[in-house]
Amino acid sequence: MRTNRKIRIETLAVHAGHSIDAATGAVAMPIHLSTTFERDAEGGYPHGYVYARGANPTRDSLEQGLAALEGGESAAAFGSGLAASSAILQALAPGDQVIAPTDVYHGMTKLLREIYMRWGLEVSFVDMTRIDEIKQAFTPKTKLIWIETPSNPLLKITDISAVAEAAHGAGALCACDNTWAPVVQRPLDLGADFVMHSTTKYLGGHSDVMGGAVIARKAAGFFERVREIQGASGGIPSPFDCWLILRGMRTLPCRMRAHSENALKIATWLVDHPRVDAVHYPGLASHAGHEIAARQMSDFSGMLSFEVGGGAAAALDVAAKTEIFIRATSLGGVESLIEHRASIKGEDPRTPQGLLRLSIGLEHPDDLIEDLAEALE
Ligand SMILES: *Cc1c(COP(=O)(O)O)cnc(C)c1O
């Protein structure tokens, strides 16, 4: 991009990380598959690249795009969201304490409990929507507070600025898993030090690529260690995966607007349905976290959940009857998904049995409503 003007997020998403290929003039970026790069006669590396685990041009482009989109100084891309989270945890030292939400993504719970606690990290799980509980968990060893908002599967909202402020007051860093609300929520602007993404979800956007990222407000300090771990332990995405994610990101702001509009319509319709006992969507004024969500999100994203009476059997029956919604886990793709969370391995046992989670895609909202209406009959 040649402009120095202040540009808007849609423009940024289309152009960030992209450049016209200097060698050929290609408008669509090439994919650099090379694992190794030529040295000059003096033994140097004239283009700055040595070996592709450390850095390669396609991953560099993705990382530049990620940093631009989240408003950070630097980004590191990984082969999955959990590889990105893992790099942040590895950058801590044994004995450090992490404070995480009780309802954090179940893969993160497993990572903390089964891997990093065994290696000497101390972890306290708290209700992240309650600042008093967070403050009670502080110890002199507190190094990191991990936020995930909206939460899974109840869409609880954590006040990012309040938690970041508390973290900084205690001399700790604050990382926010922003997988569920890219573009519409900007944790770095709200005071978080790091954003983590599973780029498998909305950033890729088409359910066809796995990836993860850490985006840092400041490139110096703690993030340097994350960068070192990326190259040294090698949990990196392939050039083709980087290319797919960067391509997905070009339409991200437009997709997030459409996902959010569709989800609000469907949530509003579900509220009035006689078989629906509860709807969890932060865009509804009746949602417990709506006030905070309205302050820290510019839109409410495409994830929601609802509860039907009659427990697991009734919920599974509804999921079985949908024709457009696909019964599958994951989220953030163009196609709508429906999932009975309580029967997922590793899911929090507190997840209501009658709960169905929806990832609202880009189909016409009326088609999705008709599909749910028939399934709920
Ligand atoms: C999917 C997901 C992850 C894990 O990402 P992977 O790419 O599957 O490793 C982490 N956090 C949230 C909120 C997710 O939805």
The ligand as a Tripos MOL2 file, in Angstrom:
@<TRIPOS>MOLECULE
LIG
   15    15     1     0     0
SMALL
NO_CHARGES

@<TRIPOS>ATOM
      1 C1        -10.3340  -23.2180   18.6800 C.3       1 LIG1
      2 C2         -9.9470  -22.3630   19.8290 C.ar      1 LIG1
      3 C3         -8.6730  -22.4330   20.3760 C.ar      1 LIG1
      4 C4         -7.6270  -23.4380   19.9090 C.3       1 LIG1
      5 O1         -7.2200  -23.2220   18.6220 O.3       1 LIG1
      6 P1         -6.6710  -24.4010   17.6600 P.3       1 LIG1
      7 O2         -6.4020  -23.6740   16.3930 O.co2     1 LIG1
      8 O3         -7.7570  -25.4280   17.5770 O.co2     1 LIG1
      9 O4         -5.4490  -24.9440   18.3110 O.co2     1 LIG1
     10 C5         -8.3590  -21.5790   21.4180 C.ar      1 LIG1
     11 N1         -9.2570  -20.7010   21.9010 N.ar      1 LIG1
     12 C6        -10.4980  -20.6150   21.3980 C.ar      1 LIG1
     13 C7        -11.4490  -19.6210   21.9850 C.3       1 LIG1
     14 C8        -10.8990  -21.4340   20.3450 C.ar      1 LIG1
     15 O5        -12.1350  -21.3380   19.8670 O.3       1 LIG1
@<TRIPOS>BOND
     1     1     2 1
     2     2     3 ar
     3     2    14 ar
     4     3     4 1
     5     3    10 ar
     6     4     5 1
     7     5     6 1
     8     6     7 2
     9     6     8 1
    10     6     9 1
    11    10    11 ar
    12    11    12 ar
    13    12    13 1
    14    12    14 ar
    15    14    15 1
@<TRIPOS>SUBSTRUCTURE
     1 LIG1         1 GROUP 0 **** ****
